[in-house]
């Protein structure tokens, strides 16, 4: 446990949780101490993942985490050699375009979100920001009122995002996008001070589970709300909130924003990561937020 704790030290909390679970699953499969694990254990684990019909991208991530752990242990002198050094990380699968949501599917999704209730207005505002600004679930959950400021042009808003790996970036919401958020905020009954969450859970008198004192909506709740609307609108079972982030990238790119502007909008460190979202390069700089059409 101390070796794994050292491996996780300094990483963002969300990354620590994911990595810890991946390492735990592998070591349970290997059924031996981390210092006794051999390359054959990882090969057997990969085969087991394939028999379990895990997606290639999921298997690739698992192998990458495990290889990273043993490289760390070797560098720290805990192992005489890295047993995973000669095991290649599975190649990144070719993106399946059929798993991307079309404009018609996204429109059908929003058509099933009611506008007469506060919860519906909140859900619409959340998913409009996701599909027009490319935000992740965790980023939407962490948003506070103080993160919003006037944008570079009239009616626009600049939103400060605490992204993956605690990287800070700014995204821009055009007037019609921000209007959806305002429609929700004016119905809120709590005080919208600077520390208030931009998107709040609905306070329940007899909640089964303890709620956050600030009523900040958890990412897990956003996911459940998406899946609920997704089923009503007839979206494929594989559809997830992250599809709206992909939708933003593909729509911005197809309407003229180049890969670099999309990369900056999404907060990717590498252009190669963004390129997996896209299928072609076009012109335009910093145009991603203006290019996505409202549905």
Secondary structure by P-SEA (a helix, b strand, c coil): caaaaaaaccccaaaaaaaaaaaaaaaaaaccccccccaaaaaaaaaaaaaacccaaaaaaaaaaaaaaaaaaaaaccccccccccccccccccccccccccaaaaaaaaaacccccaaaaaaaaaaaaaaaccccaaaaaacccccccccccccbbbbbbbccccccbbbbbcaaaaaaaaaaaaacccccccccccccccccccccccccccccccaaaaaaaaaaaaaaaccccccccaaaaaaaaaaaaaacccaaaaaaaaccccaaaaaaaccbbbbbccccccccccc
